[in-house]
Amino acid sequence: MRLFPTETGHWLALRGLQAGLGPRERTNDLPALAQPLFGLHFANPVCVSAGFDKNAVAISGVARLGGGFIEVGGVTPRPQPGNPRPRLFRLTPDRAAINRMGFNNDGAKAVRERLSEYRAGTDMAQPLGVNMAANATSSDPAQDFVDLVKAFSAVADYLTIDVSCPNTENGQIFLEPRALEDLLARLNTARDETGSRPAMVAKLTPDLDPAHLRELIGIIMAAGIDGITLCNTTTARPATLQSPNASERGGLSGTPLFEMSNAILRTVFEQTGGKVPLIGVGGIMSGADAYTKIRAGASLVQFYTGMVYGGPGLVQEIKRDLATFLARDGFANIAEAVGSEHRS
Ligand SMILES: Cc1cc2nc3c(=O)[nH]c(=O)nc-3n(C[C@H](O)[C@H](O)[C@H](O)COP(=O)(O)O)c2cc1C
């Protein structure tokens, strides 16, 4: 896939999974990798992160890769084309990517239909999340999120409120504390009105100063949000980057994001006292990277850029290595290892 232009490679990978290439069936996970969270059973803590299967077109194939949960999206209420191409760039020497996709997606109606169809026809029981975003040209982005909660509450186990996208007009307006507070209150009400109770997870950017981050985490906790995903891509450009593509506009992901995302994970774990489950994302390329995030405070882990460089076998590799690390360090299960770095 790496021989093709980046977005074409991604498209081919999705089509391949959709067509049944990749693993034929899911293998059972070791009990040590399992944990209950949000009232759901996670057979393992690994997941391909948002943006990979935005439109839920390859959901069965993604499920068969063996992750413990699935996240589709980002989905906006109405379909939108995203930004002009090229908008996805590999930074090969840096094991990184820059994207400014701008939430290209088929819209809530189409994605909801695919999810309903998948749910009706599958015996795979991984928790299923929908990553939600406002339309780029929306005049009422908060209402967009409300509409998405209404559209997806009945078909999703959890909903990610993505307030961290650096690539669209409305992507980060809810980083303003009062705007976030209002949004979360409206979404709690909207969810209650649906009669379903998917967990709600907020996804943040690493590009926040410590006081701002602290304030937002306080608001998220006060609103009773079930989990926090740390983090989305960064607009920072570390001086170490080698690739000529480093000057492209957009969000940087992959290895250069690893330490940055671990730092925010540690900070938030400390502030929340480990009481809010955290999903660690950013620069995971190996089982050792995933384990570092778990020890830093992540209950669950996700990766995207690792798929670009490591291929879909990375899910199985991470699970195998996590089991080895748990046994080596004397942890009976993942839950015991979560945040253990803060106790040692
Ligand atoms: C091409 C691409 C598209 C993405 N789209 C989304 C998205 O729609 N919603 C979202 O919350 N994150 C999106 N992300 C961010 C990833 O989910 C993840 O947070 C980020 O890439 C950092 O993880 P990584 O270093 O493992 O790639 C996207 C990332 C990439 C590379």
The ligand as a Gaussian input file, in Angstrom:
#p B3LYP/6-31G(d) Opt

LIG

0 1
 C       -6.043000      10.428000       7.884000
 C       -6.491000      10.635000       9.292000
 C       -7.826000      10.913000       9.539000
 C       -8.276000      11.112000      10.839000
 N       -9.600000      11.380000      11.068000
 C      -10.036000      11.528000      12.347000
 C      -11.415000      11.772000      12.607000
 O      -12.247000      11.807000      11.693000
 N      -11.799000      11.959000      13.908000
 C      -10.891000      11.909000      14.953000
 O      -11.270000      12.075000      16.108000
 N       -9.589000      11.657000      14.719000
 C       -9.143000      11.482000      13.452000
 N       -7.813000      11.229000      13.233000
 C       -6.889000      11.211000      14.388000
 C       -6.607000       9.791000      14.868000
 O       -7.778000       9.146000      15.306000
 C       -5.567000       9.821000      16.011000
 O       -6.120000      10.524000      17.107000
 C       -4.264000      10.493000      15.610000
 O       -3.918000      10.146000      14.285000
 C       -3.112000      10.112000      16.526000
 O       -2.900000       8.712000      16.523000
 P       -1.737000       8.007000      15.656000
 O       -0.446000       8.696000      15.974000
 O       -1.763000       6.575000      16.064000
 O       -2.111000       8.176000      14.225000
 C       -7.351000      11.023000      11.923000
 C       -5.999000      10.741000      11.676000
 C       -5.566000      10.544000      10.383000
 C       -4.104000      10.236000      10.137000

